[in-house]
Amino acid sequence: MSSTKLLGIYSNGMVLQRNKEIIIEGEESAASEVRVTLADRTVAAPVENGRFKAVFEPMDVVFDTVLKVEGSEEITIKDVCIGDVFMLSGQSNMELPVIRTYELNKDEIEAEDYPYVRQYLLTPDLELPEKGGTSICKLPEIEWTKAVGAGKDGFSAVGFYAAKRIFEAENIPIGLILNAQGGSTIEAWMCDEDLYASGISEDELAPLRGRGALKAYVDDWQQRSVDWRSKAINNSFDIEEAMKNAVTVTLPGIVVRDFSGVVWLEKELFIDGPCEGDCLLRLGDLIDADVTYINGVEVGRTEYQYPPRIYHFDGSVLKQGKNVIRTRLIVEQEYGGFVEGHPYYLKTASQKIELSGEWKMVEEIKLSKFEAIPMAQMLPATLYYASVLTIKNIAISQIWWYQGESNAGDPDGLTAKNATLSEQLWDQDGSGKINPRGYDQKMIRTFKKMRELFGEVPIILVKMADYINPLTFETEVPEGWRKIQTLQETAPEYISNVKVVNAPAPSPVYELHPQNKSALGADFAKASMEF
């Protein structure tokens, strides 16, 4: 095992922040001093308690240099640059990768490579220390990815579309630290003290503390899904026989109600033209998971609701005349179907066939409702320790924040376990008291703590687009969602040095993850360069 080791983020292709103090830190088990060289500057760093921290004076832009560490062993990190580094935090709309936006932006994505736009994907090692302790989380030991070829696919789409524009305008290396996590609540990004001030008690944190506690929670969360899915198989089911008793349904629509388990949906279509080459089956948004077949051949599968079903397949699967599409749909929460407003079609080299309209449906197996528990990134403090505190010595230029969806159901924090009656009535008595549990107060505390760690950096945050959960059968954007939008829009009134950009309106309003991230990236780039 190496006696000299850098923290995981110090890896090939790294981008360091220009014009700010640069810290290089790691572990050393044998030597009493480590020499660190960066861009022809060398710093001697003493080793204390097995750790070292080399501090460099601010530097200007540097392309393609080397970071060398000489302790009991020698480490060389290649292709290091100094430019601007942005921390991308929030939830799935910030995390959503470029590959999910190809349908709208294929030409833009493929037009040019950007080797000096790079991303470090901070997949969190979730651990909460004992009360009063420091982070015990580890940074992933992976190289920074360049926005070149297929490497672009895993970039944050918002980050890529913004960073490429900034690079084109300023011609400096751009580093993106992507620590966003799908489904994360704002409470997950908050430190203990700020959570206490927001009404979260230590009783809620205590079961999560200590090495292995959160891992056990995550393992339980995963096992629940595995166990439920393992029951969602009927080995005696005969699809051909079952279809003889199928009912007719109209899709798109929520056609499965008061039922959890597995259903099959079937559509017959006729093709009278050539079928060769790449073909596309577009099944908008399905609730929840699916495996889809054409003429008995699997053409695509998706394990959860939100990704758009864009299934490319070889035309040899099709035949002249009648063809049969069958989708095996897993429904977890008693309601399922094809979400309205999304595209549903099959496209060959010669024709495009609309798939909306009558389908046939049969049940394979009925189960009890899947009883989900919150994902770990929804729990208080988890991402503060794993994704913020772990990089506190990495200088950054700005914070980019796209979060709020997971708090829209309770923007005032009224469902907190230990909320007192007086706190629950804070906004109903006309006194104008500040609600310590409100999303605005949580944003204030979250960004104040981040700035304590990273300095008084500017913040760009997103005002969420309109959204209606199709399973609520509502016709208007919910009140809680609107309140979060208002608090985001007015953030510059109560948080300094903040700019707000608007997420482009989705089409349809039932789309939680609008694909038009290029337009949003353009707004991020514009706002970023205006600071």
N, C-alpha and C positions, 0 to 999 in steps of 0.2 A: 504494500500500500504506500502511496506517495507520502513523503514527509512534508512536502511543500504543496499547498493547495490553494487555489483561488476560489472565491465564491462563484457559483454557477453562472452568474450573469456576465462575468469577465471571460468572454470566449471569442473565438474567431469571428471577425466581422463586426465586432462591437462598435457602437457609436457613443462617444463621450461628449458631454456638454461643453461647448466653447465658452470662453470668457467667465468661467466660474471655477472655483477650486475643484480639483479632481482628486478623488479618493480611490485608491486601489487597496483592497483588503482581502485577507485570506487567513489560512491556518499554517502554522509551522511547528513541527513537533520536535525538531532536533537543534536547529541553529538559534543563536541568541539575537541575530540581526538578519534582515532580508534587504537586499538591494533591488530596487525596482527602477527600470528604465522605460521611459515613454517619450517618443519623438525626440530622441537624443538628450533628454534630461534624465538625471539619475537622482533618486532619493533613497537614503538609508533609513529603514524603518525598524525600530526595536520590536522584539517579540515579547509580548506580555500575556501570560496565561494561555500560551499556545496560539495566540492570534497576533497579526500584524496589520498596520494601517499606514500606507504611504500616502502622503499628501503633497500634491503638486500645485504650484501657483497656476492661476488661470492661463489658458493658451487660446490662441486664435484658431481658425479653421485649419485642419490638417487632413489630407487625403492619404490613405494607404501607408500607415506607419506600423510599427511593431511594439508590443508591450512585452517586456522581458522581466521575469522574476528570478532572482538568484538567491536561494537559501541553501538548505541542505541538498536540495535538488533544483534543477533549472526548468522553468516553464517559459515557453514562447507563445504568445497569442498574436496571430497574424491578421493582416488586413483590417487594422484598427483605424478608425477615423474620429475626428473631432468636429462636431457641427452642432446641430440643435436636436435635443431629445425631448420627446413628448410622452407623458404618461396617459394612457387611454384606459379609463375606468368606467364602470357601470355594469350594465347587464347585456342581454343577448343582442340588442340592436347595435351596440358598439362592438361586440364580439363577432357578429355575423361576418363570415368570410367572403372574400372576393368571388370565390367560385359560385356562391349563391346569387351573384348579380350578373352572370354571363348572359342571361336571357335578354337583359336590357342593354348591356354595355360591352358586349363581346369585342366590337371593333376598337373601343377605347382601351380595353384591357390588353389586347394583342398588338396595339399600334407601336408600343415602345417599351423597352426594358429600362429599369432604373436601378443599376447596381449600387448606387449610393443612397438608396432608400432601403432601410433595413428594419426588421422587426425581431424583438425578443418576446417569445410567447411564454408568459409567466403562468404556467399551470400550477395552481397552488397545492402545496403540501400542508394540509389543514391540521393544525395543532394549536390548542389554546394553553398558554402557560398557567401555572398556579397563580392565584390572586397576587398581584404585585410583582410578578415575574416578567422577564423579557421574552421576546419571541423565541420559540424553539423550532420554528419552521425552517425548511431548507429550500433554497432556490434551485430550480431545475438546471441540470448541467447540459445545456444544449447550445448550439451555435446560433448566432443571429442569422436570419434568413434574408436574402436579397430579393428585391422585387424584380426578378428576372425569370422569364419563362414560366414554368409551372410553379415556381416558388411564390408567385403572386397569389396563387389560389388560396393559401391559408392566411393571408394578411387580413386584418380588420379591413372591411370594405371602406368604412368611413375613413380610417387611417390612411389607406392606400390612395384613395381619390384626393384626399387633402395633401398628403405628403408629396405626391408627384407634382402637384401644382406649386407647392412651396419650393421644391427643388428646381423646377423649371424657371421660377422667378428669381431665385436667390443663388442657385448653383452652389449649395453647401450640403454636406452629408446630413441626412435626416434619420434619426433613430426613433423607433416607436416601441415603447414598452407596453405591451398589451396585457393588462391584468384584469380586464373585464370578465365577468362570469355570468352566464345566462341565468336568469331568475333571481339574481342577488337583490336583497333588500338594502336600503340605505343603512339599516342597523348593522349589517354585516361589515360595513366599512368603518364603523365607529369604535373608538377605544372604550375601555371599561368606564372611565370617569364620565365620559360624555353619555354613555348609555345610562348610567345611574341618574344623571341629570335629566335624562329624557324619560325616566319612569321605568327603566328596565332594572330589575332587582338582581342581586348577586345569586339568588336562588335559581334564576334562569340560566346563569352562566356556569355555576358550580358543576353540574353534571357533564359539561363539555370540557372541563379542565383536565390537564395532565396528559402526558404522552400516551397516545393510543386511544384516548376517549373518543375523539372525533372520527378516527379510523373505524372504530367499532360501530359508531353511528352510521357512517357511510356504508359499511359492509351490510348492516341491517337494512338500510334503505335499498341497496341493490338486491339483496336477497328477497325482499318482499316482492319486488318486480319479477325476479326470476321464478319464484314460487307461483305467483299468480299466472304468469305466462305459461308455465309448464302445465297448468290445468286447462289452458285454452286450446287443447288439442283433443279432438274426438277421432280416435283411430278407426272407428267403425263407420265414419261418415263417408258416404258415397255421393259426390257432387252431382254426378249424372242422374242418379235416382232422385236426389233431393230436388233438383231443378224441375222435376215433373209437377211439384206442388208449390212452386215459387209464387210469390205475390208480386204484383206490378207496383213500382214506386216511380216517382218523378224526381230526377236529379238534375242539377244540384239541389240539395236541401237536407235538413236534419231529419232523416227518415227512420232512424233507430231511436226509440224512446222507451224509457223505463226498462231498459235491457242492457246488461253488461255481458260480454262474452265475444263470440265470433259470428259474423254473418258473411255471406257471399253475395256479391252483386254482379250481375251479368248483363252484358250489352252485345247484341248482334249487330254487325255492320257489313255492308257489301262494298267490295272494291272492284272497280272495272278498269283500272289502269295499271301501269308498271309499278312494281313494289321493290325494285332493287335499291341497294345502297342504304344509307343511314335514314332511319325513320324515327319519328318522335311521337310518343304518347304523352299528352299533357293532362294530368289529373290534378288540377289546382291545389286544393288544400283539403286533406281528409282527416277525419277524427275517428280513431286516433292513429293506429299503425296499420300498415297494409303490406301485402305481397300481391303483385298484379301479374297476370298471365295473359298471353294472347295465343289462342289455339293450343293451350296446354303448356306453353313455354314461358318460363318466368322472364319478365322484361324489366322488373324493378321492384324494390322493396324499400320501405322507410319505417323506422322503429318508433317514431313519435309524431305528434300532430303537425308541428309548424313548418318543416321544410316543404317547399313547393315540389310537387311530384313532376319531375321532368325526366322522363324515361326514354333514353335513346336506345334503339335496338336495330338489328340488321333486318332488312326487308325480306330476307328468306323465311322469316317467321310467318309472313302473310301469304295469302293465296288469292287467286282470282275468285270472285264470288263471295260466299258467306265466310265471315270470320267472327270469332267469339272472344270478347274481352271478359275476364273474370277477375274480380278483386276480392281477396280475402281480407276483410276488415275487422280489426280487433278494437272493441269498444270497451273502455275502462270505466267510464263514469256515467253510465246509464243513458247517454245520448251520443249519437254518432251519425256520420253521413258525409256528404260532399258539401263543402261550404260554398254558399252562393257568391256570385260576383267574380269568381276566379275562372280562368280558361279551362275548358274541357274539350279536347279534340285529339284526333289522330292525323298525323301529317306524313304523307309519302312524297316521293319525287314528283308525282303527278297530281295529287289532290289533297285537300284538307277536309276531314270529315268531322262535323260537329257531333259531340257525344252527349249533349244535354238532351233531356227528354225521358222517355220511358226506359227503365231498366227492370230486371227481375231480381228479387231478393229472397234468400232463404237463410234460416238459422242453422249454424253448425253446432254450437254449444252455448248454453246459458250458464253464467257464473254470478256469484255475488259481486257487488261493486268493489273495484280495487280501492283499498283504503291506503291512500298515499300519506306519507309523512313529509314535512318540509325538507327540501334539499339542504345539504350542509351550508351552502352559500346563502341560504336565507336566514341562518341563525346569527344571533348577535356576535359581533367582534371577530368572526372567523376570517374575513378577508382583510381586516385591519392588521392582524398579526401575520397572515400568510402573504399578502399581496402589497402591503404598504410598508409596514415596519421592516420587512426583509430588504427593501431597497432604499432605506432612508439615507444612505450615504452616496446614492447615485444622484448627481446633480441633474436637474431637468429644466426645460425652458418654460413649459406650460402644462397644465392639467386639462385634459379633455374629458368631459363627463356626459354620459348618456344613460340615465337611470330614472326610475320613477314608476315604471309599469307595475312592479311588484308591491308598491306602496299605495297604489291607487284605490285599492279596496278599503283602506283605512287611513286616509291622509292625516287625520287628527289624532291617531294613536289611541282611539277610545276603547279598543278591545284588548289593551295591555292587561296582563294577568293581575297586576296589583294596582290598577287604576282605582282611585277613590271616587266616591260619588261626586264630590266637589270638583275634582279634576275633570270628570266626565261632563259636567255641566258648565265648564269654563266659558263656552262660547254661546251659552243660551241665556245668560242672565243679564246681558246688555252692558256688562262692566268693562268690556274691552280688554280684559286680561290677556296676557300672552300665554299661549298654550305650550308648555315645555315639551309636549309630546308631538307637536305639529311637524309636518315635513319641512317647513321652512326653518324651524329652529334646529332640526337635525342636519339640514344642509349647512347652516351657519357653523355648527359644532364640527361637522365633518371636514369642511374646508379650512377652518381655523387650525385644526390638528394637522392636516396635510401641510399647511403652510408653516407650521412650527417645525416640521420635519424637512421640508424641501425649500424653505424660504418663501418670500412674498411673491410667488409666481402668479401670473395671470391664469384665469380659468375661463374656458369656453364650455358652456353647457347647452344641452339641447332641450328645447320645448317639444315634448312628445307630440306626435301626430294623433289625430282623432282615432279612436278604436272602440268597437263594440264587440264583445265576446259573442260569437254566434250561438253559443249554448245558453245565453241568458234570454234570447228572443226579444231583446229590447230593440227599440227603434231610434233611441237617442243615446248619445255618448253619456255614460254614467256621471253622476254628480261628483263622485270622488276623483274620477279621471280629470274632469274639468278643473277641480280644485288644484290638483297637482300641476296641471298646465299653467294655471294662473300664478302659482307660486314660482314656477320656473321662469315664466315670462317677466315677472317683477323682481327676480333675484338681484338685479343691479341696484335696487332700492335698499336692500338690506345686507348685501355682500359687496365689498369693494373689489374693483379691478376684475369685473366679470362681464363677459359678453354672452348673449343668448342667440342661438341660431335655431331656426324652425325646421323640424323634420318635415320633408315634403309630404303632402297629403297622400295617403295610400288610396289605391283603387283595387278592391273595394275597401270600405271602412272596417270590414271584418279581417283585414290583414294586419297582424301584430308586427310583422317584420317587413316594412316597405322595402322593395328592392332598389328603389332609386337612390342609392347611396352616393352616386356620383354628384348629384346636385347638392346633397348635404355636405359632401367632402369639399366641394367648391366654396360653400359658405364657411366651413371651418377654415379653409386656407385663407380666405379673404379676412376673416376675423383675426386669425393668428398673425397675419402680416401687418394688421393695423395697430397691434399693441406696441 
